[in-house]
């Protein structure tokens, strides 16, 4: 490591109710360097970041933190901010009913002659956002913006602080590839200006693309520091999980008979009169990937299929029999489950227990004739899913918001498996999930298809689509423009159709 150190933590520990979240962790952030902090969910990354910005205080007698060579002990985010330490949280801290410029300058409002200088704040906000390549009206309310736009407002807010150390926690999660490129360009500009950055991302390829150094945490402890140029992907994964995790995806060893009757057949699905009619089939034992650029209509397609969104025309056959799916309850009754893109707001009730989240779709099966809940039935059905899916939870009555992203996703899967589904639709199944948990989700998916289920998977991660799909539908402009299988499933092949370099329909 260089001697140009901005921030250093030496042997820092943190305990919550007797549980060691961090144990003697070391971290050194240098000026003009982008430092990745890697580790699985629950490794202690968020706890460490919250200590750096003053949300948490480290255990007494646990070590020290220095900033530009001086020992610091800030007890609030405001004090950290005054030093020049900024953070962009994975969960946004913006106020929805306030405007963009009000959020950027909240607590640091520009005044002129004692009055708020709104004109100056609007201009500075516009300049900041233009520098990020974002055309956002500074007068817009945060609630009116897309998730990606909100992310850039968070970034503009942090930059406006003239930070010396900037922490970015999963900043690329809601962004398109073009927006990610803009963000990385900005990070490199900040690096040239001497800003030290901490970068946290589950997309490990991003660490190798933009970072200079990496520190890895596992089970609350530092397990290694490396210069990124001297590190391979498999070494980083081994550091994170403490074991070898195969880079290959579990394959389907039973060939799919595409001449047989489909498990699901969708014909002439049309969401509105100005959109094309879409048709496709899903076969037993198949993982059918759906790929395409953001806005191609992938999520909208499956939402229309399951009745979550309206459609003006739709013919659906399940195992050769015509069925009507008017709403999500119809889909559930037919054995079709949708695991939504945003599991926290659409797939889970975070303040409810693991138990209730697993059985909520079939709660009536645990009711007595007097309409009271039979606890024994509830518990046994939940414990089966916890055991079968390997859900790591202190208890089935633990609130689901306290679980890691991978275990939350397993709870969503468990909910649908408890309904005896024949078809599961995964929309971004591994978003926000670490590499070890991803491998477990892939194994679960493949295990379900081996048992005869059919899976439709939407993913923005090309390696994931290529790695685990038996067949891939490529969407562009709300239409299926290609159906690829076998050697046709390559990143380049998918992108050529998705971007319009190749046209037409390859048969579905």
N, C-alpha and C positions, 0 to 999 in steps of 0.2 A: 504493500500500500504506500501511497505517497505521503509526504509530510504536510501537504496542504489541506489539513483537516479542518472542517467546519464544525462537525458535530460528532461526539464520541460517547458511547455508552460502555461502561466497564462493569461486568459482573452484576448486571441488574436483574432483580427477581421481583415477582409479584404473586401474591397468594390471595385467593378468594375462598373464604369459609373453609380454610384448611387445605384447599386444593392448590397445588403449585401450577400456576398458569405459565410462569417464566422462571427459569432457574439459571442464574449466573450468565445472562446473555451479554455478548459483546457485539457492538456494531460501530462502524466508523464510516462517516460520510465525508467525502472529499470534495473540495470546490472543483467545479467543472467536470464532474463525473456523474453518470447515471448508475445508481446502485440498485440492483434488483434484490428484493427480499422474497425468497422462495420458501415454499412449505405447503403441506396439505392443509385443508380446513381443520381448524383446531390446533394448529402447530404453535400458535401464539403471536402471529403477525399483527393482528388487529390490536391485541393488548399492548404490544410493544409500541405501535404507532400512537396509541392513546396516551402512553406514558411520555412519549416525546413531545406531544402537543399539550400536555397538562390536564387531560381528562382524568387520567388515573395517576396516583402517586405510587412510586415503587416502594417495596418493603423497606422498612428502616434497616440500616446496617447492611444493605444489599449491594452496595457499590456506588457509583457516581455517574453523572452525566455532565459533560463539558460542552460549551458552545464557544467556538473561537478561542479555545484555551482556558476559558473561565468556567469554574464549577457553577452549574445552575440548578435551581430547584424550584421551577415555576409550578404554581399550584392552580393555574387556570389557563384555558386556551388563549385568553386575552394577553396574558404575560408572554406566552410562547410567540404569539403574533407580533408583539412589540419587539421581540428579539430578531424576528425575520424568519420564523418557521411557519409555513403554511401547509394546509392539507386539503386534498379533494377526496372526500369520503365516497365509498361505494354507494351508500345510501345518502341521497342529496340532502343538504341542509338549507335549501332555499325556502322562502316563504311564498306559497302559491298565489296568494291574493295581492301581493305586491308586484311592482313592475320590475323589469330587468335591471334598469339603472338603480332603482332603490335597493335591490338585493346586492348589487355589486358594491355599493357604497354604504351598506347598512352599518351603523355605528361609527362611520368615518365620513359622514356627509360633508360635502364642500359648502362652505358658507361665504357670503359676501355681505359685508355691513350687518352681520348678525342674522341674516336671513338665508334660508336654503337657496343655493345657486343651482336650480334644477337644470338650467341650460348648460352649465359647465359639466354637470354630472352626466347628462345625456350625451354630450359631445365626447367626453372621455370614454364612456361606455361603448359608444359607436366605434371609436378608434380602436379600442381593445378588441372588440368582436371582429372588426374588419381585419385586424392583424392575424386573427385566428382563421380567416377565410370564411367567416360566417356572416350572412346578411340577416341580422335579427334586429327588429325594431326595439329600441331601448324602452319604448313606452308600453310594450306588450306585457301583459301579466304572465307570470311564470306558468300558471295553470293553462295558458293558451299554447304553450310550446311543446314540441315533441321531446321525448326523453333525450335524444341526442343533442338537441338545442339546449336543454337544461344543463347537460354535461358541460357544454362549452361556456355557458354562463358561469358555472362553478369555476372553470379554469380561468376565465377572465377576472373573476373576483380574486382568485389567488394571485394572479400576476399583478393586479392593481396594488397589492400590498408590498410590491418590490421585495419579494422574499429572497432570502439567501439559501434556505433549504426548503424544497417543495416535495411533499409526499403525495403520490398519486396511487390511490387504492382502486384497482380494477378500472382504470379510466376508459379502457377501450370497449368494455362490455356492451354499451348501447350504441356503438358507432358503426357506420358502414366502412368498408375498406378505404374509400376516399377520405372519409373523416379521420380514420386512424392515421392515414398518411399525413394529413395536415397536422394532427397532434404530434406525431413523431418529428415532423419538421420543426415545430415550435420547441419541442424538448431539446432538439439539437442546437437551436438558436440560444436557448437559455443556458445550455451547457457551455457554449462559446463565451457567454457573458460571465461565466464563473459560478453559476448557480449549481448547488449540489442537489441531486434528486434521489428520492427513494421510489422505486417503481414496483408495484405488486400486480401480478397478472397470472391467471390460470392458463393463458395461452403461452406456453413455454417458448414457442418460436419467436414471440415478441421480445423475450429477454435477449435472445441471441441477435435480434435485429437492431435493438436500440440501446442496450445496456453495456456498460464497461466492466462492472464488477457485480458479484452476486454473493450474498450471504444466505445460507439455508438454515431454517429452523425445523426441528422435529421434536414433538412432544415437549415444547416449551424450552428447548435448549438449542444453542448454536452447535451445528454439526459440521460446519465448514465454510470457508471463504475461498473464492476462486476469482481469478481474472477470467472474464467471459471468453477471451480469445484462447485460453488454455483448457476450455471445458467442452465436453461433448454432451449431447442431449441425454444419452443413456446414463452418463455419470451424474447429471443433475437429478434425473428421476430417481436414481438409486440413493442419492443423498436425501431426497425428500421423503421417500417412503421406507427406507431402510431395507429394501429388498429389490430384487430384479422384477420389473414389470415389463412384460413383453410389449414391444412397439407394434406387434401385429394384432389384428382384431380377430376375435373368435369367428371361425368360418363355419358355414353350413356344409356339413359333410354328406348330407342327404340331398341328392339332386332334386330340384323342383320340377315337377311335371307340368310344363306350361301348356300341354295339350289337354289337361284335365279340367274339370269344372272349377271356375274361380270360387274362392271363399266369398269375395265381395266383387260385385260388378257395378260400376257407376257409369250411367249413360246420359249424355246430353244435359249435364249439370250446368245451368246458366244462372249466374247471380243477378244480372240485370240485362236489359235489352241491348245495351251498347257493349256487352262483353261476350266473348266467344263461348260456345258450348264445349264442355270438357268431358271426356270419357276415359276411363282406365279400369284395370282389373287388379285385384290382389289375390294371391294364391296361398293355400295353407302352407305354413312353414317358411314363409317369405318375409324378409325385411325389404320393404319397398321404400327407397329413399326418394325424397322430393327436394330438388336443388333449384337454385335460382338466385338472382340478385335481390337485394332488399326492394320491396315494392312489386315483386313479380306476381304476387297473389297466392303464395304458398299457404300461409295460415288462413287466409280468407277461404280458400278452397275447402279445407277440412272443416272449418267452422260451418260453412254452408252444408257440407255433407252431413254433419251431426245435428243440424237444426239450430245451432247456436246463432247463426246468421241466416237471414232470409235468402231464398232463391226463388226465381220465377219458374224454373223448370228443373226437374230432377227425377231420374228413373234409377232405382237402386234394387239390386237383387242380392240376397244373402243365401249362399249355397243353392243358387238356382231358383229361389223363390222370391217373387216381387214383394217388396216391403215399402211401407211409408214411414219416412222420418221427418216429422213436422217440427220436433223440438228435441232438446237433449234427453228428455225422459224417454222418448221413443227410442233413441239411440241406445240408452242404457238398458231398456227392456229387451232390446235385440242383441245385446252383448257387445256393443261398440263403445269403447271408452276413449276419451280425449284427455291427454295430459298436456295442459296448456303451456304456452311459451313462458309466461310469468307465473311460476308456481306459487310465489309468495302472495300475490293479490288475487289470482284466479284459481289456484289449485289447492290451497290450504287455508285453514282458519288458524292463524298463527297463535292466537291466545288459547286455543283449545288443545287438549292433550293429544298425544300420539294415538291413543285408544279411540277417541271420538273422530279424529280425522280418518282413521282407517275404516271405521264401520259406518260413517255418516250416510253413505249411499244405501246401506242395507240395515239401517237402524231398526226398522220395523221387525226384523227377524229376531231381535233381542228383546222384544216387548212381550210382557205377559198378557193374559187375557184381560187384565185390568188396566192395560196400557202403561204399566210401569216397567222400567228397564231391569232386565234380569242380568245382574252384574256378572254372574258366572259365565253366561253365554257371551257377553261382551268381551270379557277378559280372555276367554279361551280362543275366540276368533282373532283377537288382536295379537295374542302371543304367537299364534300360528304364523301370521304374516311377519312378525318381528323375527321369528326363528328362520322361516323359509327365505326371507330376503336379506337376512343379516343386518337388520336395522340396529345401529349402535345407539342405545338410549339407556339412561340410568333406570328408567321405569316406563311402563306403558302409559303412566299418568303424567309423564313429563310434558310440559308445553312444547309443541313442535317448533316454536320459534327459537328454542334453545339448542336445537340440533344443527349439525353442519349441513351444508348445501346438498351433499351426496345423500345423507340420511333423510333429509326432507324429501328428496326426489323418490327415495325408496318408499316413504310413507304414501306418496301419491300413487305409486305403482301398486302398493298393497291395497289401497282403497278400491282400485279397479279390479284387482285379482279377486277380492272378496265378493265381487258381483258375478263371478264366473264368466268374464268377458271372453269372446272368441277373437276379437280384434282390438288392438290397442294402437292409438295414434299418439306418437311422441312428437311434440313440437319443441325443438331445441332441447333434447333430453339431457345434455351435459353442460348447459350454460351455467357458469359460476361454480363449477365443480372441479375439484383438484384431480390430478392425474391418476392417483390411486383409486379414487372413487369412480372415475370414468371407466376404468378397467372393469370394476365390479358391475356398473350399469350395463356395459356391453355384454358381459357374461350373462347377466339376467335376461337381457333382450334375446340373446341367442338361445338361452335355455327355454324361454317361452315359445320360440318358433320350433324348437325340437319337439315340443309337446303338441305341436299342431296349430298353434295360434298364428295369426297373421299380424304383422306390424307395419304401420306406415310411419316413416320417420322424416321429419323436416329438420334440416340442419344448415346453418350458415358456415359450418366448418367443413371445408372440402376434404381434408384427410379423413374425417369421420364418415362422410357420405361415401367416399371411395372405399374406405376400409371395411365397412360392415354391411353395406347394401348388397343384396342379391341382384337388384335391378334398380335403375335410377330414372325417374321422370324429371325432365328439365323444363322449368317454367319461364316464360317471358311474356310480359304484357297480359297476364291473367290467362294464358293459354299454355297447354302442354305442347312443347315444340320438338321434344325428342324423348324416346324411351330407350335407354342404354342398358346393355347387360354384358357380362363376361369381360373380354379385353377392351370393349368400348368404354368401360367405366374408368376414365382417367381424369385428373384435374383439368388438363388442357381441353379434353373433349367436352367436359361439362361446361367450362367457361366459354368455349366457342359458341355453343348453343345459347347459353344464358345471356351473353353479351350481344348476340345477333350476328356474329361472324359467320355462323351457319344458320340456315333457315329451314323452314319446312317441318314436316312431322315424320318422325322415324317409326311410327306405329306404336300404339299403346295396348 
